[in-house]
Amino acid sequence: MLRCIGGLGTAAALGGVLAAALVAPAVTGAGLAAKDVVTTFLDLPPAPREEPLSEVTRLLDRDGRPFAQFYEANRTQVRLAQVAPVMRQAILAVEDARFYEHGGLDVRGTLRALLTNTQAGGIKQGGSSLTQQLVKNILVESARTDEEREQARALNVARKITELRLAMALEKKYSKDQILEKYLNIAYFGAGAHGVEAAARRFFSTTAAHLTLTQAATLAGAVRMPYATDPSLGPARQARLKERRDLVLDRMAELRQITPAQAAAAKRSPLGMRLRPEPGGCAQSAYPYYCLYVQRELLTNAAFGSTAHERRARLARGGLTILTGLDPVAQEAAEKAIRARVDPQDTEVAAEAMVEPRTGRIRAMAASKKFGRNPGDRKNGARTTYNLVADRAHGGGMGLQAGSTFKVFTLATALKQGWRFGQGFMTPGSMTPAQGYRDCGGRPVNSPNVRVQNAGGEGEGGPHSIETGTWKSVNVFFMLLERKVGLCNVVRTAKAAGIARADGKPLREVPTFTLGVNEMDPVTVASAFATFAGRGRYCRPQAIVEIVSRDGRRTHVPPACRQAMDRGVADAVNHVLTGVFDKGTMRGQGIGRPAAGKTGTNNGYTSAWFAGYTPDLAAAVSVGDIRGSYRYPLRGVTIGGTYYGSVQGASLPGPIWVQSMRSALRDTPSRGFPGPDMSRFGGGHTPGLKEAEAAEARRALWRRLRERLGWDPHWQRRWQRPRWDRPRGTRPRYLWPRRRHPAGPPRFGGPGAHVLPAAPPAGG
């Protein structure tokens, strides 16, 4: 015994224990008077400072289901009553059987560990009480620096004396049940699980309240050596964990908490691991792009903390529950529509954002590529680390030129200035913006070396009103209209609707502003178009709806909205844009309910867009090459197994938008837009437009007849040559060529039926 006491200094460091009755010889031998020893253990310091334990921050969709989480330590705190009684028994049996009998120091347990460890020459048995272990965990958890953290773990006599004094102070501050509850919530069990609730979920996919005898014994056995018994690290660690579990069962039987028969039966059972992954961060989220948007919002918005450090700490340790605007129905609809047409391995990428008008809540964010790093950190592959749906501030990149979707801002500006639906002018097939354009600083920004033409498939020259020019997306018409209403006025309209470049730089105020020369992201474009759906009310894109703190306090995040334009102007824009689906570039691609929208095809096919909306939902779809839209235009490309000679707004982004919106709104009642004020916007005159429309109507009618009757479209009229015996001065007859139809026209039938010409006679 004397030999053991004499070696107390070494044994304390090795065993991690000190008893007040045994400390006196050691500390007096170290130069302290006996009365100093007494003072050390009677004049106790305050209980240790306790920082809030780090907990998991969870993101929930609008239905309250989690889809992502962030944590520094995977922990969910529970009350002692929420822990199964058998778990409480198991942890006390192996860690501190006389917990309810001592005042912070178990002398008998300390002495036993002291003897065992001294004889073994190493740590074979722990002697620290459960309260002392709690103190150590508190000091580690609340350490602000690595140095403080190392001091809390140091194996020396001074640290153990401090730990013991603090344990005795803690016993005065809290009840035994409170100390046990704190210990169960702070202890590390291995496999990244901090606290008994996280451990129950991680090890057995259950909760602390439903732990069985064998499960409780397993967790209690893991606390002492959490790294050596980590079951997620393979069979060898699991075998060691089983040994620890059986030791706990024997100890519980020894203390008569269970019978020997129960212990024997439990020891014969396997571990029964049901390891449940606890992914952290956005890469492992079900909806990574939405997760990344929320994460960046929390880390950059001053509303969530005055400093970046405070915001990071709050996200990683705060135990927040964040309710978002994510709609799983809309999200699935967007993902499915993109997946049906674009493959993750394609270098061309599609991205879609859905936004709720009048609130700005982001309902869905989807992209064709998965989020994360490619194998070997390759640049090109099925994954990307960019948030393809958002701007750079929210993890995105440079964005894509928005194309003709920007014509809507010129349209809105013209209507604001008093233009009427039928008002327009003759439009040439091309033009050079050599004069008449000034930016908002009053500086001329003409481009005499640029020649603007109408994009293939989206428009042509001739007389156009603001309706027909919009429906056909006529580039030159909108360049001239922008000059008439003022470039700066168009820019101001766009800014009022929330338009800002994806890279955060100032908007390029150049003549081709109306053609979408600025690079954008789908979230921003969808939010801008939601302004028209909301009758001129712009709302900042909002992902976070409510934040619930760990103590249950709720903080509602209201929409940030403003009236960006006159309601009447917005209603008029909606009226014009509905015609895109039945008279314009999206003809034949409706969604079965009133909708408005605008295609966007860039000159050179560097990118393609479609942005549209109903009164209940707005969405924007972009398509471009991830390697660089200027170097790799969308010409002669195969996307999702389909070849495209050129990708236009109506050929790929449009169908994605149509399919996704149909599915996203399937449970939403259909309703239309308020009608425009025709006394304000109706009427108007465009020289030559009626005649051009009449001629186009005749051509369209002839095309429909030809298609219906199966007429050959390749016949042309020809003149019969005059015969030699025809009387001089007579005109040759105008003859229509005839060819026998192989099967006969469908309507008139029968072989030998004659085919009519492909075009009517002049004037017909």
FENMO-V106491 format. One record per residue. N is the residue number from 1. RES is the residue in three letters. SS is DSSP state (H for helix, E for strand, - for the rest). PSI is psi in whole degrees, -180 to 180 (NA if undefined). Layout:
# FENMO-V106491
N/RES/SS/PSI
N/RES/SS/PSI
This chain:
# FENMO-V106491
1/MET/-/-46
2/LEU/H/-37
3/ARG/H/-39
4/CYS/H/-43
5/ILE/H/-40
6/GLY/H/-30
7/GLY/-/24
8/LEU/H/-39
9/GLY/H/-47
10/THR/H/-41
11/ALA/H/-36
12/ALA/H/-43
13/ALA/H/-40
14/LEU/H/-45
15/GLY/H/-15
16/GLY/-/30
17/VAL/-/153
18/LEU/-/134
19/ALA/-/139
20/ALA/H/-37
21/ALA/H/-25
22/LEU/H/-13
23/VAL/H/-33
24/ALA/H/-52
25/PRO/H/-38
26/ALA/H/-45
27/VAL/H/-33
28/THR/H/-35
29/GLY/H/-20
30/ALA/-/3
31/GLY/-/8
32/LEU/-/140
33/ALA/-/159
34/ALA/H/-40
35/LYS/H/-27
36/ASP/H/-36
37/VAL/H/-44
38/VAL/H/-45
39/THR/H/-37
40/THR/H/-38
41/PHE/H/-4
42/LEU/H/-34
43/ASP/-/82
44/LEU/-/148
45/PRO/-/173
46/PRO/-/158
47/ALA/-/152
48/PRO/-/147
49/ARG/-/131
50/GLU/-/116
51/GLU/-/152
52/PRO/-/133
53/LEU/-/141
54/SER/-/135
55/GLU/E/172
56/VAL/-/135
57/THR/E/126
58/ARG/E/141
59/LEU/E/131
60/LEU/E/146
61/ASP/-/-178
62/ARG/-/-19
63/ASP/-/3
64/GLY/-/12
65/ARG/-/134
66/PRO/E/143
67/PHE/E/-4
68/ALA/E/160
69/GLN/E/153
70/PHE/E/142
71/TYR/-/148
72/GLU/-/-36
73/ALA/-/126
74/ASN/E/98
75/ARG/-/139
76/THR/-/115
77/GLN/-/143
78/VAL/-/159
79/ARG/-/159
80/LEU/H/-35
81/ALA/H/-17
82/GLN/H/6
83/VAL/-/131
84/ALA/-/137
85/PRO/H/-36
86/VAL/H/-29
87/MET/H/-41
88/ARG/H/-42
89/GLN/H/-44
90/ALA/H/-44
91/ILE/H/-37
92/LEU/H/-36
93/ALA/H/-41
94/VAL/H/-24
95/GLU/H/-34
96/ASP/-/82
97/ALA/-/-28
98/ARG/-/30
99/PHE/-/-43
100/TYR/-/2
101/GLU/-/-25
102/HIS/-/174
103/GLY/-/33
104/GLY/-/-18
105/LEU/-/119
106/ASP/-/97
107/VAL/H/-45
108/ARG/H/-43
109/GLY/H/-38
110/THR/H/-46
111/LEU/H/-41
112/ARG/H/-46
113/ALA/H/-37
114/LEU/H/-48
115/LEU/H/-46
116/THR/H/-45
117/ASN/H/-36
118/THR/H/-44
119/GLN/H/-34
120/ALA/H/-16
121/GLY/-/22
122/GLY/-/-177
123/ILE/-/110
124/LYS/-/-22
125/GLN/-/139
126/GLY/-/143
127/GLY/-/-7
128/SER/-/138
129/SER/-/166
130/LEU/H/-33
131/THR/H/-40
132/GLN/H/-39
133/GLN/H/-38
134/LEU/H/-43
135/VAL/H/-47
136/LYS/H/-45
137/ASN/H/-38
138/ILE/H/-44
139/LEU/H/-39
140/VAL/H/-45
141/GLU/H/-37
142/SER/H/-1
143/ALA/-/135
144/ARG/-/-20
145/THR/-/165
146/ASP/H/-34
147/GLU/H/-44
148/GLU/H/-36
149/ARG/H/-40
150/GLU/H/-38
151/GLN/H/-37
152/ALA/H/-23
153/ARG/H/-4
154/ALA/-/139
155/LEU/-/83
156/ASN/-/165
157/VAL/H/-43
158/ALA/H/-45
159/ARG/H/-39
160/LYS/H/-35
161/ILE/H/-45
162/THR/H/-44
163/GLU/H/-42
164/LEU/H/-44
165/ARG/H/-42
166/LEU/H/-34
167/ALA/H/-42
168/MET/H/-36
169/ALA/H/-38
170/LEU/H/-36
171/GLU/H/-28
172/LYS/H/-26
173/LYS/H/-38
174/TYR/-/159
175/SER/-/168
176/LYS/H/-42
177/ASP/H/-37
178/GLN/H/-40
179/ILE/H/-43
180/LEU/H/-42
181/GLU/H/-45
182/LYS/H/-40
183/TYR/H/-45
184/LEU/H/-25
185/ASN/H/-22
186/ILE/H/-23
187/ALA/-/146
188/TYR/E/128
189/PHE/E/-6
190/GLY/E/169
191/ALA/-/29
192/GLY/-/9
193/ALA/E/117
194/HIS/E/123
195/GLY/-/154
196/VAL/H/-33
197/GLU/H/-48
198/ALA/H/-36
199/ALA/H/-42
200/ALA/H/-41
201/ARG/H/-42
202/ARG/H/-44
203/PHE/H/-42
204/PHE/H/5
205/SER/-/41
206/THR/-/-167
207/THR/-/164
208/ALA/H/-29
209/ALA/H/-19
210/HIS/H/19
211/LEU/-/139
212/THR/-/177
213/LEU/H/-51
214/THR/H/-38
215/GLN/H/-43
216/ALA/H/-43
217/ALA/H/-36
218/THR/H/-47
219/LEU/H/-41
220/ALA/H/-35
221/GLY/H/-23
222/ALA/H/-24
223/VAL/H/-41
224/ARG/H/-39
225/MET/-/69
226/PRO/-/-29
227/TYR/-/-39
228/ALA/-/-19
229/THR/-/21
230/ASP/-/111
231/PRO/H/-17
232/SER/H/-6
233/LEU/H/13
234/GLY/-/174
235/PRO/H/-37
236/ALA/H/-43
237/ARG/H/-35
238/GLN/H/-36
239/ALA/H/-39
240/ARG/H/-35
241/LEU/H/-37
242/LYS/H/-38
243/GLU/H/-43
244/ARG/H/-40
245/ARG/H/-45
246/ASP/H/-34
247/LEU/H/-41
248/VAL/H/-42
249/LEU/H/-40
250/ASP/H/-40
251/ARG/H/-38
252/MET/H/-37
253/ALA/H/-39
254/GLU/H/-37
255/LEU/-/3
256/ARG/-/29
257/GLN/-/-30
258/ILE/-/165
259/THR/-/157
260/PRO/H/-35
261/ALA/H/-41
262/GLN/H/-40
263/ALA/H/-44
264/ALA/H/-42
265/ALA/H/-41
266/ALA/H/-36
267/LYS/H/-27
268/ARG/H/-18
269/SER/-/151
270/PRO/-/173
271/LEU/-/-34
272/GLY/-/38
273/MET/-/134
274/ARG/-/68
275/LEU/-/121
276/ARG/-/123
277/PRO/-/144
278/GLU/-/76
279/PRO/-/145
280/GLY/-/144
281/GLY/-/179
282/CYS/-/-26
283/ALA/-/-29
284/GLN/-/10
285/SER/-/154
286/ALA/-/-29
287/TYR/-/76
288/PRO/H/-35
289/TYR/H/-39
290/TYR/H/-42
291/CYS/H/-46
292/LEU/H/-37
293/TYR/H/-46
294/VAL/H/-44
295/GLN/H/-48
296/ARG/H/-35
297/GLU/H/-43
298/LEU/H/-35
299/LEU/H/-18
300/THR/H/-16
301/ASN/-/123
302/ALA/H/-17
303/ALA/H/-19
304/PHE/H/10
305/GLY/-/142
306/SER/-/-25
307/THR/-/160
308/ALA/H/-39
309/HIS/H/-43
310/GLU/H/-40
311/ARG/H/-41
312/ARG/H/-44
313/ALA/H/-40
314/ARG/H/-38
315/LEU/H/-43
316/ALA/H/-28
317/ARG/H/-10
318/GLY/E/-18
319/GLY/-/37
320/LEU/-/152
321/THR/E/117
322/ILE/E/114
323/LEU/E/127
324/THR/E/175
325/GLY/-/7
326/LEU/-/123
327/ASP/-/110
328/PRO/H/-30
329/VAL/H/-48
330/ALA/H/-39
331/GLN/H/-46
332/GLU/H/-38
333/ALA/H/-44
334/ALA/H/-45
335/GLU/H/-43
336/LYS/H/-41
337/ALA/H/-40
338/ILE/H/-45
339/ARG/H/-30
340/ALA/-/-19
341/ARG/-/-18
342/VAL/-/131
343/ASP/-/144
344/PRO/-/-28
345/GLN/-/-14
346/ASP/-/143
347/THR/-/-23
348/GLU/E/136
349/VAL/E/145
350/ALA/E/143
351/ALA/E/145
352/GLU/E/139
353/ALA/E/141
354/MET/E/132
355/VAL/E/142
356/GLU/-/121
357/PRO/-/151
358/ARG/-/-7
359/THR/-/-28
360/GLY/-/4
361/ARG/E/130
362/ILE/E/119
363/ARG/E/-28
364/ALA/E/148
365/MET/E/114
366/ALA/E/153
367/ALA/E/160
368/SER/-/-25
369/LYS/-/149
370/LYS/E/156
371/PHE/E/134
372/GLY/-/-175
373/ARG/-/144
374/ASN/-/154
375/PRO/H/133
376/GLY/H/14
377/ASP/H/34
378/ARG/-/148
379/LYS/-/-42
380/ASN/-/138
381/GLY/-/-164
382/ALA/-/-7
383/ARG/E/163
384/THR/E/152
385/THR/-/4
386/TYR/-/144
387/ASN/-/93
388/LEU/-/-15
389/VAL/-/-15
390/ALA/-/175
391/ASP/-/177
392/ARG/H/-35
393/ALA/H/-22
394/HIS/H/29
395/GLY/-/3
396/GLY/-/-171
397/GLY/-/-141
398/MET/-/-18
399/GLY/-/-176
400/LEU/E/148
401/GLN/E/132
402/ALA/-/-10
403/GLY/H/-149
404/SER/H/-3
405/THR/H/-25
406/PHE/H/-12
407/LYS/H/-22
408/VAL/H/-30
409/PHE/H/-33
410/THR/H/-40
411/LEU/H/-49
412/ALA/H/-38
413/THR/H/-42
414/ALA/H/-44
415/LEU/H/-38
416/LYS/H/-35
417/GLN/-/4
418/GLY/-/5
419/TRP/-/149
420/ARG/-/162
421/PHE/-/-39
422/GLY/-/3
423/GLN/-/137
424/GLY/E/-154
425/PHE/E/167
426/MET/E/135
427/THR/E/125
428/PRO/-/171
429/GLY/-/-19
430/SER/E/165
431/MET/E/162
432/THR/-/120
433/PRO/-/68
434/ALA/-/-14
435/GLN/-/158
436/GLY/-/4
437/TYR/-/125
438/ARG/E/141
439/ASP/-/-176
440/CYS/-/-6
441/GLY/-/3
442/GLY/-/4
443/ARG/-/138
444/PRO/E/134
445/VAL/-/38
446/ASN/-/156
447/SER/-/80
448/PRO/-/-15
449/ASN/-/5
450/VAL/-/134
451/ARG/-/123
452/VAL/E/130
453/GLN/E/166
454/ASN/-/138
455/ALA/-/143
456/GLY/-/128
457/GLY/-/-6
458/GLU/-/1
459/GLY/-/166
460/GLU/-/168
461/GLY/-/178
462/GLY/E/-177
463/PRO/E/133
464/HIS/E/138
465/SER/E/175
466/ILE/H/-20
467/GLU/H/-57
468/THR/H/-35
469/GLY/H/-35
470/THR/H/-47
471/TRP/H/-39
472/LYS/-/-3
473/SER/-/58
474/VAL/-/112
475/ASN/H/-52
476/VAL/H/-38
477/PHE/H/-45
478/PHE/H/-29
479/MET/H/-43
480/LEU/H/-39
481/LEU/H/-40
482/GLU/H/-39
483/ARG/H/-37
484/LYS/H/-42
485/VAL/H/-14
486/GLY/-/120
487/LEU/H/-46
488/CYS/H/-37
489/ASN/H/-37
490/VAL/H/-43
491/VAL/H/-43
492/ARG/H/-38
493/THR/H/-43
494/ALA/H/-44
495/LYS/H/-39
496/ALA/H/-30
497/ALA/-/9
498/GLY/-/10
499/ILE/-/128
500/ALA/-/146
501/ARG/-/147
502/ALA/-/-31
503/ASP/-/0
504/GLY/-/-4
505/LYS/-/164
506/PRO/-/150
507/LEU/-/142
508/ARG/-/110
509/GLU/-/82
510/VAL/-/165
511/PRO/H/-35
512/THR/H/17
513/PHE/H/-43
514/THR/H/-19
515/LEU/H/7
516/GLY/-/43
517/VAL/-/-18
518/ASN/-/142
519/GLU/E/131
520/MET/E/171
521/ASP/-/155
522/PRO/H/-36
523/VAL/H/-46
524/THR/H/-44
525/VAL/H/-43
526/ALA/H/-40
527/SER/H/-37
528/ALA/H/-44
529/PHE/H/-28
530/ALA/H/-22
531/THR/H/-41
532/PHE/H/-39
533/ALA/H/-32
534/GLY/-/20
535/ARG/-/46
536/GLY/-/3
537/ARG/E/113
538/TYR/E/137
539/CYS/E/131
540/ARG/-/138
541/PRO/-/130
542/GLN/E/122
543/ALA/-/-34
544/ILE/E/124
545/VAL/E/-39
546/GLU/E/145
547/ILE/E/127
548/VAL/E/121
549/SER/-/171
550/ARG/-/-24
551/ASP/-/9
552/GLY/-/-3
553/ARG/-/133
554/ARG/E/133
555/THR/E/109
556/HIS/E/137
557/VAL/-/103
558/PRO/-/156
559/PRO/-/146
560/ALA/-/95
561/CYS/E/160
562/ARG/E/156
563/GLN/E/108
564/ALA/-/-25
565/MET/-/166
566/ASP/-/139
567/ARG/H/-41
568/GLY/H/-39
569/VAL/H/-44
570/ALA/H/-41
571/ASP/H/-38
572/ALA/H/-41
573/VAL/H/-44
574/ASN/H/-41
575/HIS/H/-44
576/VAL/H/-45
577/LEU/H/-20
578/THR/H/-27
579/GLY/H/-15
580/VAL/H/-30
581/PHE/H/-27
582/ASP/H/-12
583/LYS/-/-5
584/GLY/-/-148
585/THR/-/-18
586/MET/-/23
587/ARG/-/129
588/GLY/-/5
589/GLN/-/46
590/GLY/-/173
591/ILE/-/14
592/GLY/-/14
593/ARG/-/163
594/PRO/-/131
595/ALA/-/156
596/ALA/E/152
597/GLY/E/179
598/LYS/E/130
599/THR/E/161
600/GLY/E/107
601/THR/E/122
602/ASN/-/148
603/ASN/-/131
604/GLY/-/-3
605/TYR/-/42
606/THR/-/-25
607/SER/-/166
608/ALA/E/144
609/TRP/E/158
610/PHE/E/130
611/ALA/E/131
612/GLY/E/177
613/TYR/E/161
614/THR/-/177
615/PRO/-/-16
616/ASP/-/-17
617/LEU/-/138
618/ALA/E/148
619/ALA/E/150
620/ALA/E/136
621/VAL/E/131
622/SER/E/150
623/VAL/E/131
624/GLY/E/170
625/ASP/E/128
626/ILE/-/-19
627/ARG/-/-12
628/GLY/-/115
629/SER/-/-28
630/TYR/-/-39
631/ARG/-/-27
632/TYR/-/77
633/PRO/-/164
634/LEU/-/62
635/ARG/E/134
636/GLY/E/48
637/VAL/E/153
638/THR/E/118
639/ILE/E/124
640/GLY/-/29
641/GLY/-/0
642/THR/E/134
643/TYR/E/137
644/TYR/E/122
645/GLY/E/-39
646/SER/E/142
647/VAL/-/120
648/GLN/-/169
649/GLY/H/-33
650/ALA/H/-12
651/SER/H/-27
652/LEU/H/-54
653/PRO/H/-38
654/GLY/H/-54
655/PRO/H/-35
656/ILE/H/-45
657/TRP/H/-45
658/VAL/H/-50
659/GLN/H/-44
660/SER/H/-40
661/MET/H/-38
662/ARG/H/-47
663/SER/H/-41
664/ALA/H/-30
665/LEU/-/13
666/ARG/-/-27
667/ASP/-/9
668/THR/-/126
669/PRO/-/142
670/SER/-/138
671/ARG/-/154
672/GLY/-/179
673/PHE/-/150
674/PRO/-/139
675/GLY/-/154
676/PRO/-/161
677/ASP/-/99
678/MET/H/-25
679/SER/H/-24
680/ARG/H/-38
681/PHE/H/-13
682/GLY/-/166
683/GLY/-/-154
684/GLY/-/155
685/HIS/-/137
686/THR/-/114
687/PRO/-/128
688/GLY/-/-4
689/LEU/H/-41
690/LYS/H/-42
691/GLU/H/-42
692/ALA/H/-38
693/GLU/H/-38
694/ALA/H/-44
695/ALA/H/-41
696/GLU/H/-37
697/ALA/H/-40
698/ARG/H/-43
699/ARG/H/-40
700/ALA/H/-41
701/LEU/H/-43
702/TRP/H/-39
703/ARG/H/-41
704/ARG/H/-41
705/LEU/H/-44
706/ARG/H/-42
707/GLU/H/-39
708/ARG/H/-38
709/LEU/H/-3
710/GLY/-/27
711/TRP/-/148
712/ASP/-/121
713/PRO/-/-2
714/HIS/-/0
715/TRP/-/147
716/GLN/-/155
717/ARG/-/153
718/ARG/E/155
719/TRP/E/135
720/GLN/-/134
721/ARG/-/145
722/PRO/-/144
723/ARG/-/158
724/TRP/-/-29
725/ASP/-/8
726/ARG/-/143
727/PRO/-/139
728/ARG/-/138
729/GLY/-/-10
730/THR/-/148
731/ARG/-/144
732/PRO/-/148
733/ARG/-/145
734/TYR/E/111
735/LEU/E/146
736/TRP/-/127
737/PRO/-/148
738/ARG/-/142
739/ARG/-/141
740/ARG/E/126
741/HIS/-/133
742/PRO/-/-35
743/ALA/-/-4
744/GLY/-/146
745/PRO/-/144
746/PRO/-/-36
747/ARG/-/-45
748/PHE/-/-25
749/GLY/-/169
750/GLY/-/133
751/PRO/-/147
752/GLY/-/-7
753/ALA/-/143
754/HIS/E/146
755/VAL/-/132
756/LEU/-/164
757/PRO/-/163
758/ALA/-/-12
759/ALA/-/149
760/PRO/-/162
761/PRO/-/162
762/ALA/-/133
763/GLY/-/-8
764/GLY/-/NA
